[in-house]
Amino acid sequence: MQSSALLLLLSAGLMAADVPQAGNEQVEQVMKTFKGRGVMADDTPPSKPAEALKKFAARPDLAIDLMAAEPTLAQPIYGSWDSQGRFWVTQYLQYPFPAGLKVVSYDEHIRAKFDKVPLPPPRGEKGADIITVFEDTQGTGTFDKHTDVLKGLNMTTAALPGMGRVWVLNPPYLLSYATQGGLPVGDPEVELSGFGLEDTHSTATSLKWGMDGWLYGANGSTTTGNVSSRSSKNVRWEGQCIWRFHPVRKVFEIYAEGGGNTYSLEIDSKGRVFSGTNFGATRGMHYEQGSYGIKGWGKHGPLTNAYAFGWFEHMKSEGETRRFPQAFAIYEGGLLGKEYDGQIIAPNSLANKVYVSTRLPEGATFRTHDEADLVASSDRWFRPVWTGVGPDGAIYLADWYDTRLSHVKPVDDWDKERGRLYRVRPAGAAPKLKPFDLHTCPPAELLGNLEHRNVWFRKQAVLEIGWR
């Protein structure tokens, strides 16, 4: 299709009737005729959760457990843990079209312009996104309780508890909810506004607490930002970056720019910042504060500094070059054994597998070397879009579970009924943790966690000390 057919302008009064998301007849025509690029939906049948579990091949020393599946959840996109070890999962069910908005134009990259800016909850249109909290209340190593703590959200990509609140990334907003018993109550406060929505597989996502007390996040390559807070006004950028927000001083800033289509974020035990990427021959990007990384200036826009005459590349990789390892975690959980310490866990949702890579110092950054895959599945529907290391030291995977993967088609034919959560742990007995609460534990116990073998407990203890 010629680019002139995609560079659409709003036609006043010509409202589309057949496609609810189309704001005019030109957009409706694109939605009906654009064939799409990449991995589209096909007639491959889905597998039931128990059958899908049998299609995995794992390392001989590891086992994989199904922790949750439909109908409890669908389209999981992000996970985090609170100070009680409860697992907070974001279900991105409203994707790809924001509720209550109409597309009035597309560009040649199928980036949308909408007819308005959505209002934040509770004033805005209710969407289908859900935040669900999973709990192991008996210390058996399984989730025996789940609660949908927030519903009706609209394009929510991440939720993260901390500092007595729940922080919810709901572009164009970062919201925070007061809590009671650690769960959200009441209407949210708008902490940030101005994150772009042009491409809803490339929005702001991946909330993480830094040990400096800042809240970190990522932004994808094909959306823009003009973000304001109570203290910071009109911080502008185009494309991929890592950003951060100080929850007390209400200051927002760009931490580093560039990289791939950044849809993950990791901060290791030494405070170093990494992300996954949509590139192939790499496992991800390493960011120094204030640095500029590679980006396509034509599609992704310029850097904020017009006088930057170079950039950092992705980490060089020895191993498989298939696209794309978009999720990223560094294993420092202590449970799997010393051979896993410090290794990169990088799901590749296109290849239906999860890489393990060793980090090796190279100048001011790292290079990586692939080891044997963590797990791989023969099921085309297996789409690991997020990974993280839990309080139990196991590796958790969010499986989008869909035959389609590519965003580049303006049609909502995504599977809205399925999704899985997996845990990868040592072969043999499943890990078990007795119920705990770092938020209320005595100071001596909190300080003792600074020596814990699992970096999750060490980090969470530091945060709780800072929040008291």
C-alpha positions as CSV (number, residue, x, y, z in Angstrom):
1,M,0.0,0.0,0.0
2,Q,1.4,3.4,-0.9
3,S,2.4,5.7,1.9
4,S,0.1,8.4,0.6
5,A,-2.8,6.1,1.3
6,L,-1.6,5.7,4.9
7,L,-0.9,9.4,5.6
8,L,-4.5,10.1,6.4
9,L,-6.1,13.4,7.5
10,L,-9.3,13.7,9.5
11,S,-12.4,14.0,7.3
12,A,-14.9,16.1,9.3
13,G,-18.3,14.5,9.4
14,L,-17.3,11.2,7.8
15,M,-17.6,8.8,10.7
16,A,-17.0,5.2,10.2
17,A,-20.0,2.9,11.0
18,D,-18.5,-0.6,10.5
19,V,-15.3,-0.3,12.5
20,P,-16.0,1.3,16.0
21,Q,-12.4,2.5,16.4
22,A,-12.3,4.3,13.1
23,G,-12.8,8.1,13.2
24,N,-13.5,8.5,9.5
25,E,-13.9,6.6,6.3
26,Q,-10.3,6.7,5.4
27,V,-9.1,5.1,8.6
28,E,-11.9,2.6,8.3
29,Q,-10.6,1.6,4.9
30,V,-7.0,1.1,6.2
31,M,-8.3,-1.1,9.0
32,K,-10.2,-3.2,6.5
33,T,-7.5,-3.5,3.9
34,F,-4.0,-3.3,5.5
35,K,-2.6,-6.8,5.4
36,G,-0.2,-6.5,8.3
37,R,3.5,-7.3,8.8
38,G,5.2,-10.0,10.9
39,V,3.6,-12.8,12.8
40,M,-0.2,-12.7,12.3
41,A,-2.9,-14.9,13.6
42,D,-3.3,-18.2,11.9
43,D,-5.4,-21.4,12.3
44,T,-2.9,-23.1,14.7
45,P,-5.2,-24.4,17.5
46,P,-4.4,-23.4,21.1
47,S,-3.6,-26.0,23.7
48,K,-5.3,-26.4,27.0
49,P,-3.0,-25.3,29.9
50,A,-2.1,-28.9,31.0
51,E,-1.3,-29.9,27.4
52,A,0.7,-26.8,26.8
53,L,2.8,-27.6,29.9
54,K,3.8,-31.0,28.2
55,K,5.2,-29.2,25.2
56,F,8.1,-27.5,27.1
57,A,11.6,-28.7,27.1
58,A,13.6,-27.4,30.1
59,R,17.2,-27.9,31.2
60,P,17.7,-31.2,33.0
61,D,18.3,-29.5,36.3
62,L,15.1,-27.4,36.1
63,A,11.3,-28.0,36.2
64,I,8.5,-25.7,35.0
65,D,5.2,-25.3,36.8
66,L,2.0,-23.8,35.6
67,M,1.0,-21.3,38.3
68,A,-2.1,-19.7,36.8
69,A,-4.1,-19.8,33.6
70,E,-7.4,-18.9,32.0
71,P,-10.1,-18.2,33.1
72,T,-8.3,-16.6,36.0
73,L,-6.3,-14.4,33.7
74,A,-5.6,-13.5,30.1
75,Q,-3.0,-11.5,28.2
76,P,-0.6,-11.0,31.1
77,I,1.9,-8.3,30.3
78,Y,3.8,-7.5,33.5
79,G,4.4,-8.7,37.1
80,S,5.8,-7.4,40.4
81,W,5.9,-8.4,44.0
82,D,4.9,-6.5,47.2
83,S,6.5,-6.7,50.6
84,Q,4.3,-9.6,51.6
85,G,5.5,-11.6,48.5
86,R,2.1,-11.2,46.7
87,F,2.4,-11.3,42.9
88,W,0.8,-8.4,41.1
89,V,-0.1,-9.2,37.5
90,T,-1.2,-6.7,34.8
91,Q,-3.7,-8.0,32.3
92,Y,-3.5,-5.9,29.1
93,L,-7.0,-6.8,27.8
94,Q,-7.9,-3.4,26.4
95,Y,-5.0,-3.6,23.9
96,P,-4.7,-2.5,21.1
97,F,-7.3,0.3,21.0
98,P,-7.9,2.6,24.0
99,A,-11.5,2.6,25.1
100,G,-13.6,5.7,24.2
101,L,-11.1,6.9,21.5
102,K,-11.3,6.9,17.7
103,V,-8.4,6.8,15.3
104,V,-8.4,9.9,13.0
105,S,-5.2,9.1,11.1
106,Y,-2.4,6.6,10.6
107,D,1.2,7.3,9.4
108,E,3.3,5.0,7.3
109,H,4.3,3.0,10.5
110,I,0.7,2.6,11.5
111,R,1.1,5.0,14.4
112,A,-2.2,6.4,15.3
113,K,-3.6,9.9,16.1
114,F,-6.7,9.8,18.2
115,D,-9.6,12.2,18.4
116,K,-8.9,13.2,22.0
117,V,-6.8,12.5,25.1
118,P,-8.4,10.0,27.5
119,L,-9.2,11.2,31.0
120,P,-7.7,9.4,34.0
121,P,-9.9,7.2,36.1
122,P,-12.5,7.5,37.4
123,R,-13.5,10.2,34.9
124,G,-12.3,8.5,31.8
125,E,-13.8,5.7,29.8
126,K,-13.7,2.3,31.5
127,G,-11.4,-0.2,29.7
128,A,-10.9,-3.9,30.1
129,D,-7.5,-4.0,31.8
130,I,-7.2,-5.7,35.2
131,I,-4.7,-5.9,38.0
132,T,-4.8,-9.2,39.8
133,V,-3.0,-10.2,43.0
134,F,-1.9,-13.8,43.4
135,E,-1.1,-15.1,46.9
136,D,0.3,-18.3,48.5
137,T,-1.4,-17.9,51.9
138,Q,-0.4,-21.2,53.3
139,G,3.3,-21.4,52.2
140,T,2.7,-24.4,50.0
141,G,4.5,-23.0,46.9
142,T,1.2,-22.6,45.0
143,F,-1.2,-19.7,44.5
144,D,-4.3,-20.5,46.5
145,K,-5.9,-17.1,46.3
146,H,-6.3,-14.4,43.7
147,T,-8.0,-11.0,43.8
148,D,-8.8,-8.6,41.0
149,V,-7.8,-5.4,42.9
150,L,-8.3,-3.0,40.0
151,K,-10.7,-3.3,37.1
152,G,-11.9,-1.1,34.3
153,L,-8.5,0.3,33.5
154,N,-7.7,1.6,30.0
155,M,-4.3,0.7,28.5
156,T,-2.5,-0.3,31.7
157,T,1.0,-1.7,31.2
158,A,2.4,-2.1,34.7
159,A,1.5,-2.0,38.4
160,L,4.1,-1.8,41.3
161,P,3.4,-1.5,45.0
162,G,5.6,0.5,47.3
163,M,5.8,3.5,49.7
164,G,2.3,2.8,51.0
165,R,0.8,3.1,47.6
166,V,0.2,1.2,44.3
167,W,1.7,2.8,41.3
168,V,-0.1,2.1,38.0
169,L,1.3,3.0,34.6
170,N,-1.8,3.8,32.5
171,P,-0.6,5.9,29.6
172,P,-0.9,8.8,29.2
173,Y,-0.8,8.7,33.0
174,L,1.2,7.4,35.9
175,L,-1.3,6.9,38.7
176,S,-0.9,6.2,42.4
177,Y,-3.5,4.6,44.7
178,A,-3.7,4.8,48.5
179,T,-3.8,1.4,50.1
180,Q,-5.5,-0.4,52.9
181,G,-4.0,-3.7,53.9
182,G,-1.6,-3.2,51.0
183,L,-4.4,-3.2,48.4
184,P,-5.6,-0.2,46.5
185,V,-8.6,1.9,47.7
186,G,-10.3,5.0,46.4
187,D,-9.6,7.0,43.3
188,P,-6.1,7.5,42.1
189,E,-3.9,10.5,42.1
190,V,-2.3,11.5,38.8
191,E,1.4,11.7,39.4
192,L,2.5,12.1,35.7
193,S,0.7,12.9,32.5
194,G,1.8,13.1,28.9
195,F,3.0,9.6,27.9
196,G,2.3,8.9,24.2
197,L,-0.3,6.4,22.9
198,E,0.4,6.5,19.2
199,D,1.5,2.9,19.2
200,T,0.1,0.8,22.0
201,H,2.7,-2.0,21.8
202,S,5.4,0.7,22.4
203,T,4.1,2.7,25.3
204,A,5.6,3.5,28.7
205,T,5.9,0.3,30.8
206,S,8.1,-1.7,33.2
207,L,7.9,0.1,36.6
208,K,10.9,-0.7,38.9
209,W,12.1,0.7,42.2
210,G,15.7,1.9,42.2
211,M,17.7,1.6,45.3
212,D,18.0,5.4,45.2
213,G,14.3,5.7,45.9
214,W,13.4,6.7,42.4
215,L,10.7,5.0,40.4
216,Y,12.1,3.9,37.0
217,G,10.2,3.1,33.8
218,A,10.8,2.4,30.1
219,N,9.3,3.9,26.9
220,G,9.1,2.2,23.5
221,S,10.5,3.4,20.2
222,T,7.3,4.6,18.4
223,T,5.6,6.8,20.9
224,T,6.5,10.3,22.1
225,G,6.4,12.0,25.5
226,N,5.5,15.4,26.8
227,V,5.4,14.6,30.5
228,S,4.5,16.9,33.4
229,S,4.3,16.4,37.1
230,R,3.8,18.7,40.1
231,S,7.4,19.8,39.9
232,S,8.5,19.0,36.3
233,K,6.8,20.5,33.3
234,N,6.8,19.5,29.6
235,V,9.7,17.1,29.6
236,R,9.7,16.2,25.8
237,W,11.3,13.3,23.9
238,E,10.6,11.0,20.9
239,G,11.1,7.3,21.0
240,Q,12.8,4.8,23.3
241,C,14.3,5.8,26.6
242,I,14.6,5.0,30.3
243,W,12.9,7.5,32.6
244,R,12.6,8.0,36.3
245,F,10.3,9.8,38.8
246,H,11.0,10.8,42.4
247,P,7.8,10.0,44.3
248,V,8.5,12.6,47.1
249,R,9.9,15.5,45.2
250,K,7.7,14.8,42.2
251,V,10.6,15.3,39.7
252,F,10.5,13.5,36.4
253,E,13.6,13.1,34.1
254,I,15.0,11.1,31.3
255,Y,17.6,8.7,32.6
256,A,19.0,7.5,29.3
257,E,17.9,7.5,25.6
258,G,18.0,5.1,22.8
259,G,18.1,1.3,22.4
260,G,15.5,-1.0,20.8
261,N,11.8,-1.0,21.2
262,T,12.2,-0.9,24.9
263,Y,9.6,-3.0,26.6
264,S,11.3,-4.2,29.7
265,L,13.6,-2.9,32.4
266,E,16.0,-4.4,34.9
267,I,18.2,-2.9,37.6
268,D,20.8,-5.3,39.0
269,S,22.2,-5.6,42.5
270,K,24.9,-3.0,41.7
271,G,22.3,-0.5,40.4
272,R,23.1,-1.0,36.7
273,V,20.2,-0.5,34.3
274,F,19.4,-2.8,31.4
275,S,16.5,-3.5,29.0
276,G,15.4,-6.0,26.4
277,T,15.2,-5.1,22.8
278,N,13.5,-5.9,19.5
279,F,16.9,-6.3,17.8
280,G,18.1,-9.9,17.1
281,A,21.9,-10.3,17.5
282,T,21.9,-9.1,21.1
283,R,20.4,-9.8,24.5
284,G,19.7,-6.2,25.3
285,M,20.9,-2.8,26.2
286,H,23.0,-1.5,29.0
287,Y,22.3,2.1,30.0
288,E,24.6,4.5,31.8
289,Q,22.9,7.6,33.3
290,G,22.8,10.4,30.7
291,S,23.9,8.1,27.9
292,Y,22.6,8.0,24.3
293,G,21.9,4.7,22.7
294,I,21.4,3.6,19.1
295,K,18.1,4.6,17.5
296,G,16.6,5.1,14.0
297,W,16.3,8.8,13.8
298,G,13.9,8.7,10.9
299,K,11.3,6.5,12.5
300,H,12.0,7.1,16.1
301,G,12.9,10.8,16.1
302,P,16.0,12.6,17.2
303,L,17.8,12.6,20.5
304,T,17.0,15.4,22.9
305,N,20.6,16.6,22.6
306,A,21.2,17.9,19.1
307,Y,25.0,17.9,19.8
308,A,25.3,14.2,20.5
309,F,27.7,12.9,17.8
310,G,27.5,9.2,18.6
311,W,25.7,6.6,20.6
312,F,26.2,3.3,22.5
313,E,25.3,0.1,20.7
314,H,23.5,-2.9,22.2
315,M,25.6,-5.4,24.1
316,K,27.4,-7.6,21.6
317,S,26.2,-11.2,21.7
318,E,27.7,-14.6,20.8
319,G,24.8,-16.9,20.1
320,E,21.4,-17.1,18.3
321,T,20.5,-14.0,16.2
322,R,16.8,-14.5,15.8
323,R,14.6,-11.6,16.8
324,F,13.6,-10.7,19.4
325,P,14.6,-11.0,23.1
326,Q,12.3,-8.2,24.2
327,A,12.1,-9.2,27.9
328,F,15.0,-9.1,30.3
329,A,15.9,-10.1,33.8
330,I,19.2,-10.8,35.6
331,Y,19.2,-13.8,37.9
332,E,20.3,-13.1,41.4
333,G,17.8,-15.2,43.3
334,G,20.1,-17.8,44.9
335,L,17.7,-20.8,44.4
336,L,19.0,-22.2,41.1
337,G,22.6,-22.5,42.0
338,K,25.8,-20.6,41.5
339,E,26.0,-21.3,37.8
340,Y,23.0,-19.1,37.2
341,D,24.2,-16.1,39.4
342,G,24.3,-12.9,37.3
343,Q,23.1,-14.5,34.1
344,I,20.6,-12.9,31.8
345,I,17.2,-14.4,31.4
346,A,15.8,-13.2,28.0
347,P,12.5,-14.5,26.7
348,N,12.1,-14.5,22.9
349,S,8.4,-14.5,22.2
350,L,8.9,-14.9,18.4
351,A,11.0,-18.0,18.9
352,N,8.9,-19.5,21.7
353,K,11.8,-19.9,24.1
354,V,13.8,-18.3,26.9
355,Y,17.5,-17.7,26.5
356,V,20.2,-17.8,29.2
357,S,23.2,-15.6,28.6
358,T,26.4,-14.9,30.5
359,R,27.5,-11.3,31.0
360,L,31.1,-10.6,30.3
361,P,32.7,-7.1,30.9
362,E,33.8,-5.2,27.8
363,G,35.1,-1.7,28.3
364,A,32.4,0.4,29.9
365,T,29.7,-2.1,29.1
366,F,29.2,-5.9,28.6
367,R,29.1,-8.5,25.9
368,T,27.1,-11.7,26.3
369,H,27.5,-15.4,25.5
370,D,24.5,-17.7,25.1
371,E,24.3,-20.8,27.2
372,A,21.7,-23.6,26.9
373,D,18.1,-22.3,26.6
374,L,16.2,-22.1,29.9
375,V,13.0,-23.5,28.4
376,A,11.6,-23.8,24.9
377,S,8.2,-24.8,23.7
378,S,6.9,-26.5,20.5
379,D,3.6,-24.6,21.0
380,R,3.4,-21.7,18.6
381,W,1.1,-19.9,21.0
382,F,3.7,-19.7,23.7
383,R,4.6,-16.0,23.9
384,P,6.8,-15.2,26.9
385,V,6.5,-11.4,27.1
386,W,7.8,-10.8,30.7
387,T,10.1,-12.4,33.2
388,G,11.2,-11.7,36.7
389,V,12.8,-13.4,39.7
390,G,10.4,-13.9,42.7
391,P,10.9,-13.8,46.5
392,D,11.3,-17.6,46.3
393,G,14.2,-17.3,44.0
394,A,12.4,-19.0,41.1
395,I,12.0,-17.4,37.6
396,Y,8.5,-16.4,36.6
397,L,7.2,-16.0,33.1
398,A,4.1,-14.2,31.8
399,D,2.8,-16.0,28.7
400,W,0.7,-13.8,26.5
401,Y,-0.4,-17.0,24.7
402,D,-1.6,-16.1,21.3
403,T,-1.0,-17.3,17.8
404,R,-0.5,-13.7,16.7
405,L,2.4,-11.6,17.9
406,S,3.0,-8.7,15.5
407,H,1.4,-5.4,16.3
408,V,1.6,-4.1,12.7
409,K,-2.0,-4.6,11.7
410,P,-4.8,-2.2,12.8
411,V,-7.3,-4.9,13.6
412,D,-8.2,-6.4,17.0
413,D,-8.1,-10.1,16.3
414,W,-6.1,-10.9,19.4
415,D,-7.1,-13.8,21.6
416,K,-8.7,-12.2,24.7
417,E,-9.5,-15.5,26.6
418,R,-6.1,-17.0,27.3
419,G,-2.9,-16.4,29.3
420,R,-0.6,-18.4,31.5
421,L,1.9,-17.8,34.3
422,Y,4.8,-20.2,34.7
423,R,7.5,-20.7,37.3
424,V,10.9,-22.2,36.5
425,R,12.7,-23.8,39.5
426,P,15.1,-26.6,40.4
427,A,14.0,-30.1,39.6
428,G,12.7,-31.8,42.7
429,A,10.7,-30.1,45.4
430,A,9.0,-26.8,44.6
431,P,10.2,-23.7,46.6
432,K,8.1,-22.7,49.6
433,L,8.1,-19.6,51.6
434,K,6.3,-19.1,54.9
435,P,4.0,-16.0,54.9
436,F,6.0,-12.8,55.7
437,D,5.5,-9.1,55.7
438,L,8.6,-6.9,55.4
439,H,6.5,-3.8,55.8
440,T,5.6,-4.6,59.4
441,C,8.5,-6.8,60.6
442,P,10.8,-5.6,63.4
443,P,13.8,-3.5,62.4
444,A,16.3,-6.2,63.4
445,E,14.5,-8.7,61.1
446,L,14.5,-6.1,58.3
447,L,18.2,-5.5,58.7
448,G,18.9,-9.2,58.7
449,N,17.4,-9.4,55.2
450,L,20.3,-7.3,53.9
451,E,22.3,-10.6,54.1
452,H,19.7,-12.7,52.2
453,R,20.9,-14.8,49.3
454,N,18.0,-13.6,47.1
455,V,18.6,-10.0,45.9
456,W,14.8,-9.5,46.0
457,F,14.8,-9.6,49.8
458,R,17.9,-7.4,50.0
459,K,16.4,-4.8,47.7
460,Q,13.0,-4.9,49.4
461,A,14.6,-4.4,52.8
462,V,16.5,-1.4,51.6
463,L,13.3,0.1,50.2
464,E,11.3,-0.6,53.4
465,I,14.1,1.0,55.5
466,G,13.9,4.1,53.3
467,W,10.1,4.2,53.5
468,R,9.8,4.0,57.3
